[in-house]
């Protein structure tokens, strides 16, 4: 085995090892998504196919809740796009750290991109060793396999839960996004962006209804963040 291959293997195994603590949060979340799917009209095949293609717990949860509520089919993709729009920004940021990569490798890396991968990947990229494709894939493949396994468990045992709201499953998405928001609490202008985004979402929810408030609040927050951002001076 060449030194290059040995180094890639070591990076991959380190990514696998570093992913293990995150299974404590990913695995239960996958079970909940599987449970919500079968309790909102989806079959086990539907849920598993979605988990395999999406690998995005928040948007999967939103989809099943809207599907179960009888929301028009054309509205659901719009809601999913609003929820997952942050991944466009994630891809731009993490992709620069992974370059240069071939298109197939970049596509495989970005397919596995989610909140945990973004946080860990950016932290790794800022370190002395940088972020390698092997490390990124080792880290995320473990989470992906765990997600599929936990979703399957949720579809099996979820049918035994007659009322998911009775045990608080309907609060999963609000709590999840609250944790995401709190992760940005030290960023400049965070309070202003949060207030405007939440205010616009509340007004749209009261006037128009769900799920339009998701997109409206997100777009309002992004507009405010762009308006108040101070570009860094370029060194000439």
N, C-alpha and C positions, 0 to 999 in steps of 0.2 A: 504494500500500500504506500503511495507517495505521500510526501509531507503535506501536500495540499488536501488530499483525500482524508488524511488523518486529522487535519485541522477542521475540516468540514464536519466530520463525524463527531469530534469533540464538541463543536459548537452546537450541533443538533442535540446531542445528549444533554448538554447543559440547559438548552431550552426546554427539553422534556422535564428535567429535574426542577427547574424554576417554575414550571406550570402547576406542579402538584398542589401547592397551597391554595391555588385559585379554584380547585375542584370543589372546595367546601362551599363556594357560592354558585358556581356554574351548575353543578349537579342538581341541587334542590330547585334551582330556577327552571331547568329543563323539565323536571317532573311536573312543576306547576303548569308550564306551557302545554305539555301533553295532556294534563288534566283538563285545562280550559278548552283545548281543542275538541276532545270527545264530549265534553259537556255543553258545547255550543254548536253541535250538529255535524262535526267532522268525524270521519272514520279514522281508524288507526292508520290506514294507508295514507289518507290525506295529511294527517299530522306528521307522519314520518317523512313524507315527500317534501312537505314544507320545511321541516327542520333541516333536511339534507340540502335544500336549495337556498334557504334564507340564511341560516345560522345567525339570527338576529332576534334575540328574545323579546325586545320591546315591540318591534313591529309585528312579530308573530302574535304577541298578546293582544295588541290593538286589533289585528285582523280578526281574531277569533271572537273578541268581544263585540265588534261591529257586526260580524257575520251572525252571531247569535241573537243580536238585537234586531235583525231584519233590515239592516242598512242597505240601501241600493248598492248593487255590485260595483257600479262605476265610481262610487264615492270611496270605497275601500282602498283602491290603489293610490288615490290622492292622499288619504290619511297615512298610508305606509310611506309614501314619498316624503311627506312632511316630517314624520318621525325619524326617518333614516337619512334625511338630507345632510345631517352632520357627517355622515360617512364620506360625502364628497370632499369635505374639508380634511377629514382624516386621511383620505387616500392621497391628497396632494402633499400633505405634510410627511407622512410615513414613506411615501414613494420616493421622495428626494433622499431620504436616509438609506434606502435600499439600493439606489442606483449605483452603478449601471447593472441592469438585469435585462435578459431577453424578455420579449413580450409574454411568452408562455409562463416564465417564472414570475414575472410581475403580476400577471393575471391570477396565478395560483395564490400568491401572497395576499393580494387585495381581496380575493374571495373569502379568505379566513379572517379578514380585518373586522374587529369589533372593539368595544370600549376597553376591555382589559388588554387586548393586544396593542391598542393605541398607547395606553398609559405606560405599559411595560416596555414597549418598543421604543418610544421616545426617550424614556429614561436610559435605556441601554445605549441608544444612539448618542446621547450626550456624554457617555462615559468614555474612558480611554480606549476601549476596544472597539467601539462602534457597534452598529447593528448589522449582522450578516443575515443572508437569506437562510442559511442552515439553522441558525438560532431561532429565527422568526418562525420557520416552519415546524421545528421541533416543539416549540412552545405552543403553537396554535393547533397543531394536529391532535395533541392530547386533549385540548379543550373541545375540539370538534367531535372527536369520537365519544367523549364523555357526554356531550350535548345530545348526540343521537341515542346513546344508551339511556340517558335519563328521560328523554322524550318518550322512548318506547315504554319505560316503566310507568310514566304518567298516563299513557293511553290504556295500559292494562288495569291499573288500580284507580284511575280517575273515574271510571264508570261507577265505582262504589260510593263516590261522593255525590249525594243527591243535590245539595245546595252549596256550591263553592263560596257564595257570599257569606254563608254562616261561619266559615272559618277564615274570612278575610282575604280570599284570593282576589276579590275585586279591587283591593288596595295595592296590588303588586305594582302596577304601572305608575301610579302617583308616587309611591315610595321610591321606586327605581329612579325616576327622573328627578326627584328631590335630591337624592344622593348625587346625581350627576351635576346638578346645579351647585350644590355645596362644594363640589370639587373645584369650582371656579371662583369661590368666594374671595380669594386674594387677588384676582385679576383687576386691573384698572377699570373703572366705570361699571363694575359688575352690578352694583346696586341700581344704577339708572337703567341699565339694560333689563334687569330682572323686573323692575317695577313697570316699565313700559310694556314689556312682553306679556306679563301676567295681566296687566290692565286691559290690553287689547284683546287677549284671549277671553277674559271674563265678559267683556262687552259683546264680543261676537257670539259667545256661547249663549248669552241671555237673549240676544236679538235673533240670531240665525239658528243656533243649535250646533250639536256635535255632528261630524268631527271637524267642521270648518275652523273652529277656534284654535285647533292645533297648528294649522298652517298659518293662520293670521297672526297668532302670537309669535311663532317662530320667525316669520318674515319681518314683523315689527321689531323684534329684538335684534335681528341681523342688520336692519337698516340703521337703528340707533347706534349699534356697535361700530358700523362703518363710518357714520357721521362724526362720532366723537373720538375715533382712533387718531393718534398722532403718528404719522409715518416717521420712521427713523431716518436721520440724516445720512446721506450717502457719503462715504469717504472717497474723495477724488484724488 
